[in-house]
């Protein structure tokens, strides 16, 4: 493999996965993690895109993200990207990576409820079409 290629998400390798996941409808208006509080913050929830999480490369950046997340009652991991090809290995790795990230945040944010966006649940329910 060329050294100029970058494989996103390698930082998350070897983390545990979980079987229990909470979902939230991602169609609701939810502010981004770094947005200021405003009139729409009645649910005290923020979202962060999975594409942003997969860009994390080191523990320092991860710890600063955890600190930001602890300020909120709930976090939605918004699945803003789903592979749209029929490569079984890619789709299984993608599913495993999301599960690892969800488990990591759930374990490190004890007082914060962590959700995955419901579009990922639909993806998993139709996985026979993907895998």
N, CA, C and O atoms as a Tinker XYZ file with bonds, in Angstrom:
   524  protein
     1  N      0.843000   -1.180000    0.000000    73     2
     2  CA     0.000000    0.000000    0.000000    64     1     3
     3  C      0.883000    1.235000    0.000000    63     2     4     5
     4  O      1.889000    1.292000    0.706000    81     3
     5  N      0.507000    2.205000   -0.781000    73     3     6
     6  CA     1.275000    3.435000   -0.847000    64     5     7
     7  C      1.233000    4.151000    0.494000    63     6     8     9
     8  O      0.213000    4.143000    1.184000    81     7
     9  N      2.330000    4.760000    0.847000    73     7    10
    10  CA     2.389000    5.483000    2.119000    64     9    11
    11  C      1.558000    6.757000    2.081000    63    10    12    13
    12  O      1.262000    7.326000    3.131000    81    11
    13  N      1.177000    7.216000    0.893000    73    11    14
    14  CA     0.380000    8.440000    0.798000    64    13    15
    15  C     -1.098000    8.192000    1.089000    63    14    16    17
    16  O     -1.850000    9.142000    1.307000    81    15
    17  N     -1.524000    6.928000    1.097000    73    15    18
    18  CA    -2.914000    6.618000    1.407000    64    17    19
    19  C     -3.140000    6.682000    2.910000    63    18    20    21
    20  O     -2.271000    6.315000    3.701000    81    19
    21  N     -4.302000    7.147000    3.282000    73    19    22
    22  CA    -4.651000    7.216000    4.697000    64    21    23
    23  C     -5.933000    6.428000    4.911000    63    22    24    25
    24  O     -6.949000    6.693000    4.270000    81    23
    25  N     -5.880000    5.472000    5.802000    73    23    26
    26  CA    -7.045000    4.660000    6.105000    64    25    27
    27  C     -7.724000    5.238000    7.341000    63    26    28    29
    28  O     -7.186000    5.159000    8.445000    81    27
    29  N     -8.915000    5.824000    7.151000    73    27    30
    30  CA    -9.625000    6.455000    8.263000    64    29    31
    31  C    -10.087000    5.408000    9.266000    63    30    32    33
    32  O    -10.531000    4.327000    8.880000    81    31
    33  N     -9.986000    5.723000   10.533000    73    31    34
    34  CA   -10.540000    4.867000   11.566000    64    33    35
    35  C     -9.588000    3.847000   12.141000    63    34    36    37
    36  O     -9.987000    3.077000   13.014000    81    35
    37  N     -8.338000    3.806000   11.690000    73    35    38
    38  CA    -7.391000    2.822000   12.206000    64    37    39
    39  C     -7.186000    3.013000   13.716000    63    38    40    41
    40  O     -6.921000    2.053000   14.441000    81    39
    41  N     -7.308000    4.232000   14.165000    73    39    42
    42  CA    -7.162000    4.534000   15.593000    64    41    43
    43  C     -8.109000    3.695000   16.449000    63    42    44    45
    44  O     -7.803000    3.415000   17.608000    81    43
    45  N     -9.244000    3.293000   15.901000    73    43    46
    46  CA   -10.274000    2.576000   16.647000    64    45    47
    47  C    -10.062000    1.062000   16.658000    63    46    48    49
    48  O    -10.832000    0.349000   17.301000    81    47
    49  N     -9.052000    0.557000   15.973000    73    47    50
    50  CA    -8.808000   -0.886000   15.920000    64    49    51
    51  C     -8.676000   -1.484000   17.311000    63    50    52    53
    52  O     -8.203000   -0.829000   18.239000    81    51
    53  N     -9.097000   -2.730000   17.443000    73    51    54
    54  CA    -8.967000   -3.539000   18.659000    64    53    55
    55  C     -9.839000   -3.080000   19.818000    63    54    56    57
    56  O     -9.648000   -3.552000   20.939000    81    55
    57  N    -10.777000   -2.192000   19.595000    73    55    58
    58  CA   -11.709000   -1.825000   20.655000    64    57    59
    59  C    -12.865000   -2.815000   20.680000    63    58    60    61
    60  O    -13.195000   -3.427000   19.664000    81    59
    61  N    -13.475000   -2.965000   21.851000    73    59    62
    62  CA   -14.594000   -3.889000   21.992000    64    61    63
    63  C    -15.848000   -3.343000   21.330000    63    62    64    65
    64  O    -15.994000   -2.139000   21.119000    81    63
    65  N    -16.750000   -4.267000   21.007000    73    63    66
    66  CA   -18.045000   -3.887000   20.456000    64    65    67
    67  C    -19.120000   -4.176000   21.502000    63    66    68    69
    68  O    -18.841000   -4.765000   22.546000    81    67
    69  N    -20.339000   -3.758000   21.213000    73    67    70
    70  CA   -21.452000   -3.980000   22.129000    64    69    71
    71  C    -22.639000   -4.538000   21.350000    63    70    72    73
    72  O    -22.743000   -4.354000   20.137000    81    71
    73  N    -23.523000   -5.215000   22.056000    73    71    74
    74  CA   -24.740000   -5.741000   21.432000    64    73    75
    75  C    -25.942000   -4.843000   21.695000    63    74    76    77
    76  O    -26.964000   -4.963000   21.019000    81    75
    77  N    -25.833000   -3.952000   22.664000    73    75    78
    78  CA   -26.947000   -3.094000   23.046000    64    77    79
    79  C    -26.704000   -1.679000   22.530000    63    78    80    81
    80  O    -25.727000   -1.030000   22.902000    81    79
    81  N    -27.600000   -1.215000   21.673000    73    79    82
    82  CA   -27.456000    0.105000   21.069000    64    81    83
    83  C    -28.778000    0.854000   21.216000    63    82    84    85
    84  O    -29.850000    0.270000   21.056000    81    83
    85  N    -28.697000    2.138000   21.518000    73    83    86
    86  CA   -29.884000    3.001000   21.565000    64    85    87
    87  C    -29.897000    3.869000   20.321000    63    86    88    89
    88  O    -28.875000    4.424000   19.917000    81    87
    89  N    -31.082000    3.976000   19.719000    73    87    90
    90  CA   -31.224000    4.757000   18.494000    64    89    91
    91  C    -32.107000    5.973000   18.740000    63    90    92    93
    92  O    -32.953000    5.980000   19.634000    81    91
    93  N    -31.893000    6.988000   17.934000    73    91    94
    94  CA   -32.687000    8.206000   17.990000    64    93    95
    95  C    -32.913000    8.671000   16.554000    63    94    96    97
    96  O    -32.017000    8.589000   15.714000    81    95
    97  N    -34.101000    9.152000   16.291000    73    95    98
    98  CA   -34.426000    9.623000   14.949000    64    97    99
    99  C    -33.542000   10.824000   14.619000    63    98   100   101
   100  O    -33.596000   11.853000   15.292000    81    99
   101  N    -32.752000   10.681000   13.601000    73    99   102
   102  CA   -31.825000   11.748000   13.231000    64   101   103
   103  C    -32.488000   12.825000   12.383000    63   102   104   105
   104  O    -31.836000   13.798000   12.003000    81   103
   105  N    -33.773000   12.666000   12.082000    73   103   106
   106  CA   -34.483000   13.688000   11.321000    64   105   107
   107  C    -34.872000   14.874000   12.200000    63   106   108   109
   108  O    -35.190000   15.947000   11.689000    81   107
   109  N    -34.847000   14.686000   13.511000    73   107   110
   110  CA   -35.151000   15.793000   14.411000    64   109   111
   111  C    -34.077000   16.864000   14.291000    63   110   112   113
   112  O    -32.925000   16.578000   13.962000    81   111
   113  N    -34.475000   18.098000   14.562000    73   111   114
   114  CA   -33.499000   19.182000   14.548000    64   113   115
   115  C    -32.635000   19.086000   15.803000    63   114   116   117
   116  O    -33.113000   19.299000   16.917000    81   115
   117  N    -31.377000   18.768000   15.608000    73   115   118
   118  CA   -30.436000   18.639000   16.718000    64   117   119
   119  C    -29.196000   19.439000   16.364000    63   118   120   121
   120  O    -28.653000   19.302000   15.268000    81   119
   121  N    -28.753000   20.266000   17.281000    73   119   122
   122  CA   -27.579000   21.097000   17.044000    64   121   123
   123  C    -26.300000   20.273000   17.070000    63   122   124   125
   124  O    -26.233000   19.210000   17.688000    81   123
   125  N    -25.295000   20.790000   16.387000    73   123   126
   126  CA   -23.979000   20.159000   16.376000    64   125   127
   127  C    -23.328000   20.291000   17.753000    63   126   128   129
   128  O    -23.718000   21.139000   18.555000    81   127
   129  N    -22.357000   19.464000   18.011000    73   127   130
   130  CA   -21.681000   19.420000   19.302000    64   129   131
   131  C    -21.109000   20.775000   19.714000    63   130   132   133
   132  O    -21.201000   21.150000   20.883000    81   131
   133  N    -20.528000   21.503000   18.788000    73   131   134
   134  CA   -19.867000   22.770000   19.109000    64   133   135
   135  C    -20.786000   23.990000   19.057000    63   134   136   137
   136  O    -20.340000   25.109000   19.311000    81   135
   137  N    -22.058000   23.788000   18.733000    73   135   138
   138  CA   -22.994000   24.915000   18.677000    64   137   139
   139  C    -23.300000   25.430000   20.085000    63   138   140   141
   140  O    -23.284000   24.671000   21.055000    81   139
   141  N    -23.578000   26.724000   20.177000    73   139   142
   142  CA   -23.989000   27.310000   21.450000    64   141   143
   143  C    -25.424000   26.892000   21.761000    63   142   144   145
   144  O    -26.184000   26.526000   20.864000    81   143
   145  N    -25.782000   26.952000   23.045000    73   143   146
   146  CA   -27.162000   26.679000   23.425000    64   145   147
   147  C    -28.070000   27.739000   22.840000    63   146   148   149
   148  O    -27.694000   28.906000   22.723000    81   147
   149  N    -29.275000   27.319000   22.473000    73   147   150
   150  CA   -30.244000   28.266000   21.939000    64   149   151
   151  C    -31.653000   27.791000   22.284000    63   150   152   153
   152  O    -31.826000   26.858000   23.068000    81   151
   153  N    -32.636000   28.427000   21.706000    73   151   154
   154  CA   -34.034000   28.139000   22.039000    64   153   155
   155  C    -34.458000   26.709000   21.703000    63   154   156   157
   156  O    -35.414000   26.200000   22.288000    81   155
   157  N    -33.763000   26.053000   20.771000    73   155   158
   158  CA   -34.126000   24.703000   20.346000    64   157   159
   159  C    -33.511000   23.608000   21.218000    63   158   160   161
   160  O    -33.698000   22.425000   20.934000    81   159
   161  N    -32.791000   23.971000   22.259000    73   159   162
   162  CA   -32.073000   23.002000   23.077000    64   161   163
   163  C    -32.899000   22.446000   24.237000    63   162   164   165
   164  O    -32.359000   22.236000   25.323000    81   163
   165  N    -34.157000   22.212000   24.038000    73   163   166
   166  CA   -34.997000   21.704000   25.108000    64   165   167
   167  C    -34.622000   20.276000   25.502000    63   166   168   169
   168  O    -34.778000   19.900000   26.663000    81   167
   169  N    -34.134000   19.484000   24.564000    73   167   170
   170  CA   -33.781000   18.098000   24.856000    64   169   171
   171  C    -32.350000   17.947000   25.356000    63   170   172   173
   172  O    -31.947000   16.848000   25.737000    81   171
   173  N    -31.588000   19.014000   25.362000    73   171   174
   174  CA   -30.203000   19.008000   25.817000    64   173   175
   175  C    -29.405000   17.892000   25.157000    63   174   176   177
   176  O    -28.709000   17.122000   25.818000    81   175
   177  N    -29.524000   17.831000   23.866000    73   175   178
   178  CA   -28.824000   16.821000   23.088000    64   177   179
   179  C    -28.018000   17.503000   21.988000    63   178   180   181
   180  O    -28.429000   18.525000   21.437000    81   179
   181  N    -26.880000   16.925000   21.685000    73   179   182
   182  CA   -26.030000   17.405000   20.604000    64   181   183
   183  C    -25.685000   16.240000   19.695000    63   182   184   185
   184  O    -25.746000   15.080000   20.105000    81   183
   185  N    -25.321000   16.554000   18.453000    73   183   186
   186  CA   -24.924000   15.490000   17.538000    64   185   187
   187  C    -23.508000   15.722000   17.035000    63   186   188   189
   188  O    -23.018000   16.849000   16.964000    81   187
   189  N    -22.879000   14.617000   16.691000    73   187   190
   190  CA   -21.568000   14.657000   16.049000    64   189   191
   191  C    -21.595000   13.628000   14.931000    63   190   192   193
   192  O    -22.107000   12.524000   15.110000    81   191
   193  N    -21.052000   13.983000   13.796000    73   191   194
   194  CA   -21.064000   13.101000   12.637000    64   193   195
   195  C    -20.005000   12.012000   12.766000    63   194   196   197
   196  O    -18.907000   12.253000   13.267000    81   195
   197  N    -20.348000   10.820000   12.309000    73   195   198
   198  CA   -19.409000    9.699000   12.356000    64   197   199
   199  C    -18.166000   10.010000   11.525000    63   198   200   201
   200  O    -17.072000    9.558000   11.862000    81   199
   201  N    -18.318000   10.769000   10.456000    73   199   202
   202  CA   -17.159000   11.121000    9.627000    64   201   203
   203  C    -16.148000   11.957000   10.421000    63   202   204   205
   204  O    -14.942000   11.820000   10.217000    81   203
   205  N    -16.625000   12.813000   11.316000    73   203   206
   206  CA   -15.712000   13.587000   12.168000    64   205   207
   207  C    -15.017000   12.706000   13.196000    63   206   208   209
   208  O    -13.837000   12.896000   13.488000    81   207
   209  N    -15.740000   11.757000   13.737000    73   207   210
   210  CA   -15.155000   10.852000   14.733000    64   209   211
   211  C    -14.081000    9.983000   14.091000    63   210   212   213
   212  O    -13.032000    9.755000   14.694000    81   211
   213  N    -14.325000    9.502000   12.893000    73   211   214
   214  CA   -13.354000    8.640000   12.217000    64   213   215
   215  C    -12.067000    9.368000   11.834000    63   214   216   217
   216  O    -11.059000    8.727000   11.536000    81   215
   217  N    -12.094000   10.679000   11.842000    73   215   218
   218  CA   -10.886000   11.457000   11.532000    64   217   219
   219  C     -9.935000   11.565000   12.727000    63   218   220   221
   220  O     -8.797000   12.006000   12.570000    81   219
   221  N    -10.382000   11.174000   13.898000    73   219   222
   222  CA    -9.546000   11.258000   15.093000    64   221   223
   223  C     -8.378000   10.294000   14.957000    63   222   224   225
   224  O     -8.557000    9.129000   14.602000    81   223
   225  N     -7.176000   10.794000   15.242000    73   223   226
   226  CA    -5.971000    9.991000   15.047000    64   225   227
   227  C     -5.189000    9.719000   16.322000    63   226   228   229
   228  O     -4.270000    8.901000   16.303000    81   227
   229  N     -5.519000   10.372000   17.423000    73   227   230
   230  CA    -4.719000   10.184000   18.637000    64   229   231
   231  C     -5.568000   10.363000   19.882000    63   230   232   233
   232  O     -6.688000   10.870000   19.815000    81   231
   233  N     -5.032000    9.949000   21.008000    73   231   234
   234  CA    -5.779000    9.982000   22.266000    64   233   235
   235  C     -5.999000   11.403000   22.777000    63   234   236   237
   236  O     -6.978000   11.651000   23.479000    81   235
   237  N     -5.126000   12.326000   22.447000    73   235   238
   238  CA    -5.300000   13.716000   22.887000    64   237   239
   239  C     -6.568000   14.307000   22.274000    63   238   240   241
   240  O     -7.373000   14.923000   22.974000    81   239
   241  N     -6.741000   14.119000   20.969000    73   239   242
   242  CA    -7.942000   14.620000   20.302000    64   241   243
   243  C     -9.193000   13.917000   20.817000    63   242   244   245
   244  O    -10.247000   14.534000   20.969000    81   243
   245  N     -9.064000   12.633000   21.078000    73   243   246
   246  CA   -10.206000   11.871000   21.590000    64   245   247
   247  C    -10.608000   12.358000   22.986000    63   246   248   249
   248  O    -11.795000   12.516000   23.270000    81   247
   249  N     -9.633000   12.590000   23.844000    73   247   250
   250  CA    -9.931000   13.076000   25.194000    64   249   251
   251  C    -10.582000   14.459000   25.168000    63   250   252   253
   252  O    -11.482000   14.732000   25.962000    81   251
   253  N    -10.138000   15.324000   24.270000    73   251   254
   254  CA   -10.767000   16.648000   24.188000    64   253   255
   255  C    -12.213000   16.531000   23.688000    63   254   256   257
   256  O    -13.075000   17.308000   24.097000    81   255
   257  N    -12.474000   15.568000   22.810000    73   255   258
   258  CA   -13.846000   15.329000   22.353000    64   257   259
   259  C    -14.710000   14.794000   23.496000    63   258   260   261
   260  O    -15.855000   15.216000   23.656000    81   259
   261  N    -14.181000   13.890000   24.273000    73   259   262
   262  CA   -14.910000   13.337000   25.428000    64   261   263
   263  C    -15.270000   14.453000   26.408000    63   262   264   265
   264  O    -16.384000   14.476000   26.934000    81   263
   265  N    -14.359000   15.362000   26.656000    73   263   266
   266  CA   -14.614000   16.480000   27.573000    64   265   267
   267  C    -15.763000   17.344000   27.050000    63   266   268   269
   268  O    -16.632000   17.749000   27.823000    81   267
   269  N    -15.773000   17.631000   25.744000    73   267   270
   270  CA   -16.879000   18.407000   25.154000    64   269   271
   271  C    -18.207000   17.669000   25.306000    63   270   272   273
   272  O    -19.235000   18.277000   25.604000    81   271
   273  N    -18.174000   16.358000   25.099000    73   271   274
   274  CA   -19.406000   15.569000   25.163000    64   273   275
   275  C    -19.965000   15.493000   26.575000    63   274   276   277
   276  O    -21.181000   15.407000   26.751000    81   275
   277  N    -19.113000   15.523000   27.574000    73   275   278
   278  CA   -19.562000   15.414000   28.968000    64   277   279
   279  C    -20.409000   16.604000   29.400000    63   278   280   281
   280  O    -21.122000   16.529000   30.401000    81   279
   281  N    -20.333000   17.695000   28.657000    73   279   282
   282  CA   -21.111000   18.892000   28.990000    64   281   283
   283  C    -22.599000   18.739000   28.667000    63   282   284   285
   284  O    -23.409000   19.568000   29.081000    81   283
   285  N    -22.962000   17.688000   27.933000    73   283   286
   286  CA   -24.326000   17.527000   27.448000    64   285   287
   287  C    -24.979000   16.285000   28.052000    63   286   288   289
   288  O    -24.304000   15.319000   28.408000    81   287
   289  N    -26.305000   16.333000   28.158000    73   287   290
   290  CA   -27.037000   15.203000   28.723000    64   289   291
   291  C    -27.096000   14.024000   27.761000    63   290   292   293
   292  O    -27.098000   12.870000   28.189000    81   291
   293  N    -27.144000   14.314000   26.448000    73   291   294
   294  CA   -27.254000   13.264000   25.434000    64   293   295
   295  C    -26.429000   13.629000   24.211000    63   294   296   297
   296  O    -26.279000   14.799000   23.859000    81   295
   297  N    -25.900000   12.588000   23.574000    73   295   298
   298  CA   -25.116000   12.749000   22.352000    64   297   299
   299  C    -25.676000   11.813000   21.292000    63   298   300   301
   300  O    -25.918000   10.634000   21.554000    81   299
   301  N    -25.877000   12.343000   20.104000    73   299   302
   302  CA   -26.291000   11.541000   18.968000    64   301   303
   303  C    -25.100000   11.391000   18.029000    63   302   304   305
   304  O    -24.561000   12.383000   17.538000    81   303
   305  N    -24.695000   10.160000   17.785000    73   303   306
   306  CA   -23.672000    9.902000   16.774000    64   305   307
   307  C    -24.423000    9.794000   15.457000    63   306   308   309
   308  O    -25.073000    8.789000   15.171000    81   307
   309  N    -24.320000   10.842000   14.673000    73   307   310
   310  CA   -25.047000   10.920000   13.414000    64   309   311
   311  C    -24.281000   10.157000   12.333000    63   310   312   313
   312  O    -23.119000   10.452000   12.053000    81   311
   313  N    -24.940000    9.193000   11.744000    73   311   314
   314  CA   -24.325000    8.403000   10.684000    64   313   315
   315  C    -24.532000    9.163000    9.377000    63   314   316   317
   316  O    -25.532000    8.974000    8.684000    81   315
   317  N    -23.583000   10.014000    9.056000    73   315   318
   318  CA   -23.684000   10.866000    7.874000    64   317   319
   319  C    -23.103000   10.213000    6.626000    63   318   320   321
   320  O    -23.161000   10.778000    5.533000    81   319
   321  N    -22.546000    9.028000    6.796000    73   319   322
   322  CA   -21.992000    8.302000    5.649000    64   321   323
   323  C    -22.270000    6.815000    5.826000    63   322   324   325
   324  O    -22.026000    6.249000    6.891000    81   323
   325  N    -22.781000    6.190000    4.772000    73   323   326
   326  CA   -22.963000    4.736000    4.732000    64   325   327
   327  C    -22.420000    4.276000    3.393000    63   326   328   329
   328  O    -22.818000    4.800000    2.353000    81   327
   329  N    -21.510000    3.297000    3.400000    73   327   330
   330  CA   -20.969000    2.827000    2.118000    64   329   331
   331  C    -22.099000    2.370000    1.194000    63   330   332   333
   332  O    -23.038000    1.698000    1.621000    81   331
   333  N    -21.991000    2.741000   -0.048000    73   331   334
   334  CA   -23.051000    2.395000   -0.994000    64   333   335
   335  C    -22.551000    1.422000   -2.064000    63   334   336   337
   336  O    -22.905000    1.533000   -3.238000    81   335
   337  N    -21.735000    0.481000   -1.641000    73   335   338
   338  CA   -21.278000   -0.532000   -2.584000    64   337   339
   339  C    -21.586000   -1.914000   -2.023000    63   338   340   341
   340  O    -22.099000   -2.032000   -0.910000    81   339
   341  N    -21.284000   -2.936000   -2.767000    73   339   342
   342  CA   -21.609000   -4.300000   -2.357000    64   341   343
   343  C    -20.408000   -5.049000   -1.806000    63   342   344   345
   344  O    -20.432000   -6.279000   -1.749000    81   343
   345  N    -19.376000   -4.358000   -1.407000    73   343   346
   346  CA   -18.193000   -4.998000   -0.860000    64   345   347
   347  C    -18.491000   -5.470000    0.567000    63   346   348   349
   348  O    -18.629000   -4.654000    1.478000    81   347
   349  N    -18.589000   -6.782000    0.752000    73   347   350
   350  CA   -18.960000   -7.345000    2.051000    64   349   351
   351  C    -17.952000   -6.998000    3.132000    63   350   352   353
   352  O    -18.343000   -6.689000    4.258000    81   351
   353  N    -16.673000   -7.042000    2.820000    73   351   354
   354  CA   -15.631000   -6.762000    3.814000    64   353   355
   355  C    -15.716000   -5.311000    4.273000    63   354   356   357
   356  O    -15.646000   -5.038000    5.472000    81   355
   357  N    -15.864000   -4.390000    3.348000    73   355   358
   358  CA   -15.989000   -2.972000    3.698000    64   357   359
   359  C    -17.213000   -2.727000    4.567000    63   358   360   361
   360  O    -17.123000   -2.013000    5.566000    81   359
   361  N    -18.346000   -3.301000    4.209000    73   359   362
   362  CA   -19.575000   -3.094000    4.969000    64   361   363
   363  C    -19.489000   -3.690000    6.372000    63   362   364   365
   364  O    -19.983000   -3.093000    7.328000    81   363
   365  N    -18.871000   -4.852000    6.502000    73   363   366
   366  CA   -18.713000   -5.457000    7.832000    64   365   367
   367  C    -17.755000   -4.642000    8.694000    63   366   368   369
   368  O    -18.005000   -4.449000    9.884000    81   367
   369  N    -16.659000   -4.161000    8.102000    73   367   370
   370  CA   -15.726000   -3.325000    8.842000    64   369   371
   371  C    -16.398000   -2.029000    9.282000    63   370   372   373
   372  O    -16.208000   -1.578000   10.411000    81   371
   373  N    -17.169000   -1.443000    8.403000    73   371   374
   374  CA   -17.873000   -0.201000    8.723000    64   373   375
   375  C    -18.837000   -0.415000    9.895000    63   374   376   377
   376  O    -18.878000    0.397000   10.820000    81   375
   377  N    -19.605000   -1.493000    9.859000    73   375   378
   378  CA   -20.540000   -1.804000   10.947000    64   377   379
   379  C    -19.805000   -2.047000   12.258000    63   378   380   381
   380  O    -20.231000   -1.580000   13.314000    81   379
   381  N    -18.713000   -2.769000   12.185000    73   379   382
   382  CA   -17.920000   -3.039000   13.392000    64   381   383
   383  C    -17.353000   -1.738000   13.957000    63   382   384   385
   384  O    -17.366000   -1.528000   15.170000    81   383
   385  N    -16.856000   -0.869000   13.082000    73   383   386
   386  CA   -16.264000    0.389000   13.526000    64   385   387
   387  C    -17.298000    1.267000   14.227000    63   386   388   389
   388  O    -16.996000    1.863000   15.261000    81   387
   389  N    -18.495000    1.356000   13.691000    73   387   390
   390  CA   -19.544000    2.143000   14.333000    64   389   391
   391  C    -19.875000    1.564000   15.700000    63   390   392   393
   392  O    -20.052000    2.304000   16.668000    81   391
   393  N    -19.957000    0.261000   15.778000    73   391   394
   394  CA   -20.243000   -0.413000   17.041000    64   393   395
   395  C    -19.134000   -0.163000   18.060000    63   394   396   397
   396  O    -19.415000    0.047000   19.239000    81   395
   397  N    -17.885000   -0.183000   17.619000    73   395   398
   398  CA   -16.756000    0.089000   18.515000    64   397   399
   399  C    -16.820000    1.526000   19.045000    63   398   400   401
   400  O    -16.614000    1.761000   20.235000    81   399
   401  N    -17.100000    2.459000   18.180000    73   399   402
   402  CA   -17.170000    3.868000   18.578000    64   401   403
   403  C    -18.321000    4.082000   19.559000    63   402   404   405
   404  O    -18.153000    4.753000   20.577000    81   403
   405  N    -19.472000    3.522000   19.259000    73   403   406
   406  CA   -20.618000    3.638000   20.162000    64   405   407
   407  C    -20.277000    3.074000   21.532000    63   406   408   409
   408  O    -20.565000    3.708000   22.547000    81   407
   409  N    -19.672000    1.902000   21.579000    73   407   410
   410  CA   -19.307000    1.267000   22.836000    64   409   411
   411  C    -18.288000    2.109000   23.610000    63   410   412   413
   412  O    -18.390000    2.243000   24.830000    81   411
   413  N    -17.325000    2.665000   22.916000    73   411   414
   414  CA   -16.310000    3.486000   23.566000    64   413   415
   415  C    -16.940000    4.704000   24.243000    63   414   416   417
   416  O    -16.672000    4.979000   25.412000    81   415
   417  N    -17.776000    5.427000   23.500000    73   415   418
   418  CA   -18.408000    6.616000   24.069000    64   417   419
   419  C    -19.380000    6.255000   25.194000    63   418   420   421
   420  O    -19.450000    6.967000   26.197000    81   419
   421  N    -20.112000    5.184000   25.046000    73   419   422
   422  CA   -21.028000    4.747000   26.104000    64   421   423
   423  C    -20.279000    4.443000   27.396000    63   422   424   425
   424  O    -20.758000    4.760000   28.485000    81   423
   425  N    -19.119000    3.837000   27.275000    73   423   426
   426  CA   -18.328000    3.480000   28.451000    64   425   427
   427  C    -17.620000    4.670000   29.084000    63   426   428   429
   428  O    -17.399000    4.679000   30.295000    81   427
   429  N    -17.264000    5.668000   28.296000    73   427   430
   430  CA   -16.520000    6.816000   28.809000    64   429   431
   431  C    -17.399000    8.004000   29.170000    63   430   432   433
   432  O    -16.923000    8.965000   29.775000    81   431
   433  N    -18.659000    7.948000   28.810000    73   431   434
   434  CA   -19.592000    9.029000   29.133000    64   433   435
   435  C    -20.692000    8.465000   30.029000    63   434   436   437
   436  O    -21.835000    8.312000   29.598000    81   435
   437  N    -20.348000    8.164000   31.254000    73   435   438
   438  CA   -21.276000    7.485000   32.172000    64   437   439
   439  C    -22.537000    8.298000   32.456000    63   438   440   441
   440  O    -23.609000    7.716000   32.623000    81   439
   441  N    -22.440000    9.611000   32.513000    73   439   442
   442  CA   -23.600000   10.454000   32.827000    64   441   443
   443  C    -24.253000   11.060000   31.592000    63   442   444   445
   444  O    -25.106000   11.940000   31.701000    81   443
   445  N    -23.851000   10.588000   30.424000    73   443   446
   446  CA   -24.381000   11.096000   29.167000    64   445   447
   447  C    -24.976000    9.935000   28.391000    63   446   448   449
   448  O    -24.343000    8.889000   28.245000    81   447
   449  N    -26.182000   10.116000   27.899000    73   447   450
   450  CA   -26.830000    9.088000   27.092000    64   449   451
   451  C    -26.304000    9.192000   25.659000    63   450   452   453
   452  O    -26.297000   10.274000   25.072000    81   451
   453  N    -25.868000    8.074000   25.106000    73   451   454
   454  CA   -25.306000    8.049000   23.757000    64   453   455
   455  C    -26.277000    7.305000   22.834000    63   454   456   457
   456  O    -26.756000    6.219000   23.160000    81   455
   457  N    -26.554000    7.909000   21.679000    73   455   458
   458  CA   -27.449000    7.318000   20.692000    64   457   459
   459  C    -26.740000    7.210000   19.349000    63   458   460   461
   460  O    -25.803000    7.955000   19.063000    81   459
   461  N    -27.200000    6.275000   18.536000    73   459   462
   462  CA   -26.845000    6.231000   17.116000    64   461   463
   463  C    -28.052000    6.713000   16.334000    63   462   464   465
   464  O    -29.190000    6.508000   16.757000    81   463
   465  N    -27.815000    7.354000   15.195000    73   463   466
   466  CA   -28.945000    7.822000   14.396000    64   465   467
   467  C    -29.716000    6.638000   13.821000    63   466   468   469
   468  O    -29.141000    5.600000   13.492000    81   467
   469  N    -31.006000    6.813000   13.711000    73   467   470
   470  CA   -31.894000    5.728000   13.305000    64   469   471
   471  C    -31.656000    5.270000   11.866000    63   470   472   473
   472  O    -32.040000    4.157000   11.509000    81   471
   473  N    -31.034000    6.102000   11.037000    73   471   474
   474  CA   -30.750000    5.658000    9.672000    64   473   475
   475  C    -29.771000    4.483000    9.663000    63   474   476   477
   476  O    -29.768000    3.692000    8.720000    81   475
   477  N    -28.949000    4.363000   10.693000    73   475   478
   478  CA   -28.050000    3.219000   10.799000    64   477   479
   479  C    -28.835000    1.940000   11.117000    63   478   480   481
   480  O    -28.495000    0.862000   10.629000    81   479
   481  N    -29.871000    2.065000   11.927000    73   479   482
   482  CA   -30.731000    0.914000   12.230000    64   481   483
   483  C    -31.392000    0.399000   10.954000    63   482   484   485
   484  O    -31.484000   -0.810000   10.741000    81   483
   485  N    -31.846000    1.307000   10.117000    73   483   486
   486  CA   -32.449000    0.928000    8.835000    64   485   487
   487  C    -31.416000    0.218000    7.963000    63   486   488   489
   488  O    -31.723000   -0.772000    7.299000    81   487
   489  N    -30.204000    0.732000    7.973000    73   487   490
   490  CA   -29.101000    0.106000    7.239000    64   489   491
   491  C    -28.881000   -1.335000    7.710000    63   490   492   493
   492  O    -28.722000   -2.239000    6.891000    81   491
   493  N    -28.873000   -1.545000    9.020000    73   491   494
   494  CA   -28.663000   -2.888000    9.564000    64   493   495
   495  C    -29.836000   -3.816000    9.259000    63   494   496   497
   496  O    -29.637000   -4.997000    8.974000    81   495
   497  N    -31.043000   -3.293000    9.318000    73   495   498
   498  CA   -32.225000   -4.114000    9.026000    64   497   499
   499  C    -32.254000   -4.568000    7.570000    63   498   500   501
   500  O    -32.820000   -5.613000    7.250000    81   499
   501  N    -31.656000   -3.795000    6.709000    73   499   502
   502  CA   -31.615000   -4.140000    5.286000    64   501   503
   503  C    -30.247000   -4.657000    4.871000    63   502   504   505
   504  O    -29.890000   -4.610000    3.694000    81   503
   505  N    -29.491000   -5.144000    5.825000    73   503   506
   506  CA   -28.111000   -5.530000    5.531000    64   505   507
   507  C    -28.016000   -6.683000    4.545000    63   506   508   509
   508  O    -26.979000   -6.842000    3.901000    81   507
   509  N    -29.051000   -7.484000    4.405000    73   507   510
   510  CA   -29.010000   -8.571000    3.421000    64   509   511
   511  C    -28.840000   -8.006000    2.017000    63   510   512   513
   512  O    -28.259000   -8.643000    1.138000    81   511
   513  N    -29.353000   -6.810000    1.829000    73   511   514
   514  CA   -29.178000   -6.173000    0.532000    64   513   515
   515  C    -27.749000   -5.642000    0.376000    63   514   516   517
   516  O    -27.272000   -5.431000   -0.739000    81   515
   517  N    -27.068000   -5.427000    1.527000    73   515   518
   518  CA   -25.720000   -4.870000    1.515000    64   517   519
   519  C    -24.655000   -5.951000    1.616000    63   518   520   521
   520  O    -23.640000   -5.891000    0.923000    81   519
   521  N    -24.882000   -6.947000    2.484000    73   519   522
   522  CA   -23.825000   -7.932000    2.761000    64   521   523
   523  C    -24.011000   -9.171000    1.923000    63   522   524
   524  O    -23.219000  -10.108000    2.021000    81   523
